[in-house]
Amino acid sequence: MSNQYKKIQNEILDSLKTIVGQKFIITLEEDKEPYSHDETLHHKFMPAVVVKPADTAEVSAIIKLANAEKIPITPRGAGTGLSGGALPVCGGILLSLERFDKILEIDEENLMVVTQPAVITGQLQKEVEDKGLFYPPDPASLDSCSIGGNIAENAGGPRAFKYGVTRHYLCGLEAVWPNGQVSRLGGKTIKNVSGYDLMHLICGSEGTLAVITEITLRLLPKPPLAVDLMIPFSSIDDAVRACTAVIKGRIIPATMEFMEQKAVMAAERFLEKRAPFREAEAHLLVQLDGDDRAALTADYEKIGRIVSDFGALDVLVAEDRPSRERIWEMRRCMADALTQMSPVREREDVVVPKAAIPELFRKLKGLSEKHGVEVISYGHIGDGNVHVNVMKQGMAPEVWERMLPSLLDELFREVMALGGTISGEHGIGYVKKKYLPLAVDAPAIMVMKDIKISLDPNHILNPGKIFDEDSK
Ligand SMILES: Cc1cc2nc3c(=O)[nH]c(=O)nc-3n(C[C@H](O)[C@H](O)[C@H](O)COP(=O)(O)OP(=O)(O)OC[C@H]3O[C@@H](n4cnc5c(N)ncnc54)[C@H](O)[C@@H]3O)c2cc1C
């Protein structure tokens, strides 16, 4: 595909310098290196140039130039993506949005925040919380990912179970289309049925349909109280059945997370601390939030009664901040703990209907035994989103390279057979595109390609992601 693109010559570099200024162009190899990878880590593609525009007019001018000259252009937020969406796989221009780093307005009358895309999600949350407001989507990467990247990926997080994902808070966007034209879509209204919903088409499109330059998000009042519960179980089946019974009992926790025993052991080694109930096959982490202490207490007591019917080994309750932090410490360090165990690992984020989780675990055990590789899982049990980690550890590189595609193919087929899909929140990007036909039927993929071609006939915007445009 890269044959169809023009190489970046000096006159293009000069034009880019005229648009953003010399200071905001990077061409030196060592300075471009941080932009050549994301958190998929083992994939690396060097852009010809990194460009850092200051405003929407500059983004528009850069995209117009790229479109006229047929140069690929890849938008990048904070580079924490786990599907390779921000990798410049066809070279060309890496468009870093890092200078779009301001929260523009916290509107307390309309309960909205207007922000530029490079604002770090955790920082946005903190600033609205300082005003008693709440932006619920909470990807585990919130201290390092950008809100623009969250829109592009339609990011989720533990609180998705009660509060939904990024898309559910999106009310307005300013976006630059692949021809360089700028649109303002939606605004500070919750309702909007004026024509096709292009704003939500852009949300989750992984930077392939438009570049996001401004975002309006709706906010909620911040629930003032929260309680966390850690509930160990001697079997994963019991943990899932208990989780379903809690929901049937009409309690909707803010989060319902789980860690299998091998994940807890990894966290234990990483933190150099003994985990509570390390003999348990699964740990549930439940967070309840609200504004009525008595109601929260009644809910967690009810949860206690329900889970004990399903063989819970204990219910550890944390109400003050330090004990709540302790309960979440293991879950929060999980990514680092697994990386410590195996610097090379495949991270998948499959999703299945909640009731199918025990069956998914049986399949995972089977795949692990069949392929002779350790598989460790944790994730969001409340919404069936399981983070499956295939650990390379000491496996020879050639064996790993041969084994992994067939394990993933089998895993994704099993997940589809269970009524799920291949990505809950990390996206398809570059690394999963060959598996998309397992999850999306051929007519739907055709519609996706038609949308892409009609918006971006020259395939300049983030080519090589989700599907190969020229493989129609
Ligand atoms: C430890 C860890 C934990 C994680 N936990 C979660 C989790 O719980 N839930 C979850 O959903 N994800 C999670 N992620 C994945 C990742 O953080 C999210 O996908 C996040 O939304 C990416 O944001 P980013 O700013 O880093 O985007 P990048 O990685 O820079 O880019 C991601 C995609 O967005 C596009 N993009 C970025 N900015 C723009 C823009 N302004 N306009 C158009 N396109 C743009 C890029 O082209 C690319 O396709 C985790 C990652 C790590 C490393």
Ligand as a Chemical Component Dictionary entry (heavy atoms), coordinates in Angstrom:
data_LIG
# 
_chem_comp.id                   LIG 
_chem_comp.type                 NON-POLYMER 
_chem_comp.pdbx_formal_charge   0 
_chem_comp.three_letter_code    LIG 
# 
loop_
_chem_comp_atom.comp_id 
_chem_comp_atom.atom_id 
_chem_comp_atom.alt_atom_id 
_chem_comp_atom.type_symbol 
_chem_comp_atom.charge 
_chem_comp_atom.model_Cartn_x 
_chem_comp_atom.model_Cartn_y 
_chem_comp_atom.model_Cartn_z 
_chem_comp_atom.pdbx_ordinal 
LIG C1  C1  C 0 -1.593  0.021  31.330 1  
LIG C2  C2  C 0 -2.689  0.337  30.346 2  
LIG C3  C3  C 0 -4.007  0.213  30.756 3  
LIG C4  C4  C 0 -5.049  0.497  29.862 4  
LIG N1  N1  N 0 -6.323  0.390  30.295 5  
LIG C5  C5  C 0 -7.343  0.688  29.463 6  
LIG C6  C6  C 0 -8.693  0.594  29.912 7  
LIG O1  O1  O 0 -8.984  0.267  31.065 8  
LIG N2  N2  N 0 -9.669  0.890  29.030 9  
LIG C7  C7  C 0 -9.390  1.282  27.745 10 
LIG O2  O2  O 0 -10.325 1.559  26.985 11 
LIG N3  N3  N 0 -8.118  1.364  27.298 12 
LIG C8  C8  C 0 -7.092  1.099  28.114 13 
LIG N4  N4  N 0 -5.797  1.194  27.664 14 
LIG C9  C9  C 0 -5.527  1.544  26.255 15 
LIG C10 C10 C 0 -5.293  3.050  25.954 16 
LIG O3  O3  O 0 -4.856  3.755  27.094 17 
LIG C11 C11 C 0 -6.580  3.674  25.398 18 
LIG O4  O4  O 0 -6.875  3.100  24.137 19 
LIG C12 C12 C 0 -6.530  5.203  25.233 20 
LIG O5  O5  O 0 -7.816  5.639  24.836 21 
LIG C13 C13 C 0 -5.517  5.679  24.203 22 
LIG O6  O6  O 0 -5.338  7.076  24.377 23 
LIG P1  P1  P 0 -3.977  7.780  23.864 24 
LIG O7  O7  O 0 -4.124  9.234  24.075 25 
LIG O8  O8  O 0 -2.798  7.157  24.465 26 
LIG O9  O9  O 0 -4.076  7.455  22.316 27 
LIG P2  P2  P 0 -2.964  6.962  21.285 28 
LIG O10 O10 O 0 -2.385  5.657  21.703 29 
LIG O11 O11 O 0 -2.014  8.068  21.020 30 
LIG O12 O12 O 0 -3.874  6.744  20.006 31 
LIG C14 C14 C 0 -4.887  5.780  20.017 32 
LIG C15 C15 C 0 -5.727  5.947  18.742 33 
LIG O13 O13 O 0 -6.408  7.187  18.778 34 
LIG C16 C16 C 0 -6.101  7.967  17.638 35 
LIG N5  N5  N 0 -6.076  9.370  18.105 36 
LIG C17 C17 C 0 -5.443  9.865  19.195 37 
LIG N6  N6  N 0 -5.719  11.180 19.319 38 
LIG C18 C18 C 0 -6.536  11.511 18.291 39 
LIG C19 C19 C 0 -7.160  12.709 17.863 40 
LIG N7  N7  N 0 -7.021  13.861 18.530 41 
LIG N8  N8  N 0 -7.930  12.674 16.733 42 
LIG C20 C20 C 0 -8.117  11.528 16.047 43 
LIG N9  N9  N 0 -7.546  10.364 16.409 44 
LIG C21 C21 C 0 -6.762  10.358 17.518 45 
LIG C22 C22 C 0 -4.771  7.450  17.141 46 
LIG O14 O14 O 0 -4.617  7.685  15.757 47 
LIG C23 C23 C 0 -4.899  5.972  17.462 48 
LIG O15 O15 O 0 -5.618  5.320  16.463 49 
LIG C24 C24 C 0 -4.746  0.913  28.531 50 
LIG C25 C25 C 0 -3.408  1.060  28.138 51 
LIG C26 C26 C 0 -2.399  0.764  29.033 52 
LIG C27 C27 C 0 -0.980  0.935  28.573 53 
# 
loop_
_chem_comp_bond.comp_id 
_chem_comp_bond.atom_id_1 
_chem_comp_bond.atom_id_2 
_chem_comp_bond.value_order 
_chem_comp_bond.pdbx_ordinal 
LIG C1  C2  SING 1  
LIG C2  C3  SING 2  
LIG C2  C26 DOUB 3  
LIG C3  C4  DOUB 4  
LIG C4  N1  SING 5  
LIG C4  C24 SING 6  
LIG N1  C5  DOUB 7  
LIG C5  C6  SING 8  
LIG C5  C8  SING 9  
LIG C6  O1  DOUB 10 
LIG C6  N2  SING 11 
LIG N2  C7  SING 12 
LIG C7  O2  DOUB 13 
LIG C7  N3  SING 14 
LIG N3  C8  DOUB 15 
LIG C8  N4  SING 16 
LIG N4  C9  SING 17 
LIG N4  C24 SING 18 
LIG C9  C10 SING 19 
LIG C10 O3  SING 20 
LIG C10 C11 SING 21 
LIG C11 O4  SING 22 
LIG C11 C12 SING 23 
LIG C12 O5  SING 24 
LIG C12 C13 SING 25 
LIG C13 O6  SING 26 
LIG O6  P1  SING 27 
LIG P1  O7  DOUB 28 
LIG P1  O8  SING 29 
LIG P1  O9  SING 30 
LIG O9  P2  SING 31 
LIG P2  O10 DOUB 32 
LIG P2  O11 SING 33 
LIG P2  O12 SING 34 
LIG O12 C14 SING 35 
LIG C14 C15 SING 36 
LIG C15 O13 SING 37 
LIG C15 C23 SING 38 
LIG O13 C16 SING 39 
LIG C16 N5  SING 40 
LIG C16 C22 SING 41 
LIG N5  C17 SING 42 
LIG N5  C21 SING 43 
LIG C17 N6  DOUB 44 
LIG N6  C18 SING 45 
LIG C18 C19 SING 46 
LIG C18 C21 DOUB 47 
LIG C19 N7  SING 48 
LIG C19 N8  DOUB 49 
LIG N8  C20 SING 50 
LIG C20 N9  DOUB 51 
LIG N9  C21 SING 52 
LIG C22 O14 SING 53 
LIG C22 C23 SING 54 
LIG C23 O15 SING 55 
LIG C24 C25 DOUB 56 
LIG C25 C26 SING 57 
LIG C26 C27 SING 58 
# 
